[in-house]
Amino acid sequence: MDYNCRDFPSEVLNKLKLPFVLFCGLVYFPLMKTVHIALGSLRAPKLDGVREAIAAVGSLLDSAAVFEVVGVEVPSGVGHTPVSRAESMAGARNRAEALHELGRERNEP
């Protein structure tokens, strides 16, 4: 069957199981998916740290994915400056649970 670039069905490219296909002068990423990583903070150093970590190991987690780090302000339930490891860990757990609940409320992953 003959196709031109405008009407070529993407499902044919998807079946190739390749990370990308150069087709009609365009690079097509049929298997590319976006993995959203929510961080319970808007602080730049924390966001930068997660982005750097994902840049270093993201391809080991999923070589066919693009990772997007999103900061979300959620309550930690502990003081601004935790005074113990236990308080710091409780704040981290509270933020993770708040992010999870927020995602469920918004019907987001």
The 8 nearest C-alpha neighbors of each residue, nearest first, counted from 0:
[[1, 2, 3, 7, 8, 11, 6, 4],
 [0, 2, 3, 7, 6, 4, 8, 5],
 [3, 1, 7, 6, 4, 0, 5, 8],
 [2, 4, 5, 6, 7, 1, 23, 8],
 [3, 5, 7, 6, 23, 2, 22, 8],
 [6, 4, 3, 7, 2, 8, 23, 9],
 [5, 7, 4, 3, 8, 2, 9, 1],
 [6, 8, 2, 4, 5, 3, 9, 11],
 [9, 7, 10, 11, 6, 12, 2, 5],
 [8, 10, 12, 11, 13, 7, 29, 14],
 [9, 11, 13, 12, 8, 14, 29, 7],
 [12, 10, 9, 14, 13, 8, 15, 7],
 [13, 11, 9, 14, 10, 15, 29, 8],
 [12, 14, 10, 29, 11, 15, 9, 16],
 [15, 13, 11, 12, 16, 10, 17, 29],
 [14, 16, 13, 12, 17, 11, 29, 20],
 [17, 15, 14, 13, 18, 30, 29, 12],
 [16, 18, 19, 15, 20, 30, 29, 13],
 [19, 17, 30, 28, 63, 16, 29, 31],
 [20, 18, 28, 17, 27, 29, 26, 21],
 [19, 21, 27, 26, 22, 28, 17, 18],
 [22, 20, 26, 25, 27, 24, 19, 23],
 [21, 23, 25, 24, 20, 26, 27, 4],
 [24, 22, 25, 4, 21, 26, 3, 5],
 [23, 25, 22, 21, 26, 4, 27, 20],
 [26, 24, 22, 23, 21, 27, 20, 4],
 [25, 27, 21, 20, 22, 28, 19, 24],
 [26, 28, 20, 19, 29, 25, 21, 22],
 [29, 27, 19, 31, 30, 18, 20, 26],
 [30, 28, 13, 31, 27, 19, 12, 18],
 [29, 31, 28, 18, 63, 32, 13, 16],
 [32, 30, 63, 28, 64, 29, 33, 65],
 [33, 31, 64, 65, 30, 34, 63, 66],
 [32, 34, 65, 64, 66, 35, 67, 31],
 [33, 35, 66, 65, 67, 36, 64, 32],
 [36, 34, 67, 66, 68, 33, 37, 69],
 [35, 37, 68, 67, 69, 34, 38, 66],
 [38, 36, 69, 70, 68, 35, 39, 71],
 [37, 39, 70, 40, 71, 69, 36, 68],
 [38, 40, 71, 94, 72, 73, 70, 37],
 [41, 39, 72, 70, 71, 38, 42, 73],
 [40, 42, 70, 72, 71, 43, 46, 39],
 [43, 41, 40, 45, 44, 46, 70, 47],
 [42, 44, 46, 45, 47, 41, 48, 40],
 [45, 43, 47, 46, 42, 48, 49, 41],
 [46, 44, 48, 47, 43, 42, 49, 40],
 [45, 47, 43, 49, 48, 44, 50, 42],
 [46, 48, 50, 44, 45, 49, 43, 51],
 [49, 47, 45, 51, 46, 50, 44, 52],
 [48, 50, 52, 46, 51, 47, 53, 45],
 [51, 49, 47, 53, 52, 48, 54, 46],
 [52, 50, 54, 48, 49, 53, 47, 55],
 [51, 53, 49, 55, 54, 50, 48, 56],
 [52, 54, 57, 50, 56, 55, 51, 49],
 [53, 55, 51, 52, 57, 56, 50, 58],
 [54, 56, 52, 53, 57, 51, 58, 59],
 [57, 55, 53, 59, 58, 54, 52, 60],
 [58, 56, 53, 60, 59, 54, 55, 61],
 [57, 59, 62, 61, 60, 56, 63, 64],
 [60, 58, 56, 57, 61, 62, 55, 53],
 [59, 61, 57, 58, 56, 62, 64, 53],
 [62, 60, 58, 63, 64, 59, 57, 65],
 [61, 63, 58, 64, 59, 60, 57, 65],
 [62, 64, 31, 61, 30, 18, 32, 65],
 [65, 63, 32, 31, 61, 33, 62, 66],
 [64, 66, 33, 32, 34, 67, 31, 63],
 [65, 67, 34, 33, 35, 64, 68, 36],
 [66, 68, 35, 36, 34, 69, 65, 33],
 [67, 69, 36, 37, 35, 50, 66, 70],
 [70, 68, 37, 36, 38, 67, 71, 35],
 [69, 71, 38, 41, 40, 37, 39, 68],
 [72, 70, 39, 40, 41, 38, 73, 69],
 [71, 73, 40, 39, 41, 70, 74, 38],
 [72, 74, 39, 94, 71, 97, 75, 40],
 [75, 73, 76, 94, 72, 97, 93, 39],
 [74, 76, 90, 94, 93, 77, 73, 91],
 [75, 77, 74, 90, 93, 78, 89, 94],
 [78, 76, 75, 90, 79, 86, 81, 89],
 [77, 79, 80, 81, 76, 75, 82, 86],
 [78, 80, 81, 77, 75, 76, 82, 90],
 [79, 81, 78, 82, 77, 87, 83, 86],
 [82, 80, 87, 86, 78, 83, 79, 77],
 [83, 81, 80, 86, 84, 87, 78, 85],
 [84, 82, 86, 85, 81, 87, 88, 80],
 [83, 85, 87, 86, 88, 82, 81, 89],
 [84, 86, 88, 83, 87, 89, 82, 81],
 [87, 85, 89, 83, 84, 88, 81, 90],
 [88, 86, 84, 90, 81, 85, 89, 83],
 [87, 89, 91, 85, 90, 86, 84, 92],
 [90, 88, 86, 92, 91, 87, 93, 85],
 [91, 89, 75, 93, 87, 88, 92, 77],
 [92, 90, 88, 94, 89, 93, 95, 87],
 [91, 93, 95, 89, 94, 90, 96, 88],
 [92, 94, 90, 96, 75, 91, 95, 97],
 [95, 93, 97, 75, 91, 39, 92, 96],
 [96, 94, 92, 98, 97, 93, 99, 91],
 [95, 97, 99, 93, 98, 94, 92, 100],
 [96, 98, 94, 100, 99, 95, 93, 101],
 [99, 97, 101, 95, 96, 100, 94, 102],
 [98, 100, 96, 102, 97, 101, 95, 103],
 [99, 101, 103, 97, 102, 98, 96, 104],
 [102, 100, 98, 104, 103, 99, 97, 105],
 [103, 101, 107, 105, 99, 100, 104, 106],
 [102, 104, 106, 100, 101, 105, 107, 99],
 [105, 103, 101, 102, 106, 100, 107, 99],
 [106, 104, 102, 107, 103, 101, 100, 108],
 [107, 105, 103, 104, 102, 108, 101, 100],
 [106, 108, 102, 105, 103, 104, 101, 99],
 [107, 102, 106, 103, 35, 99, 105, 34]]
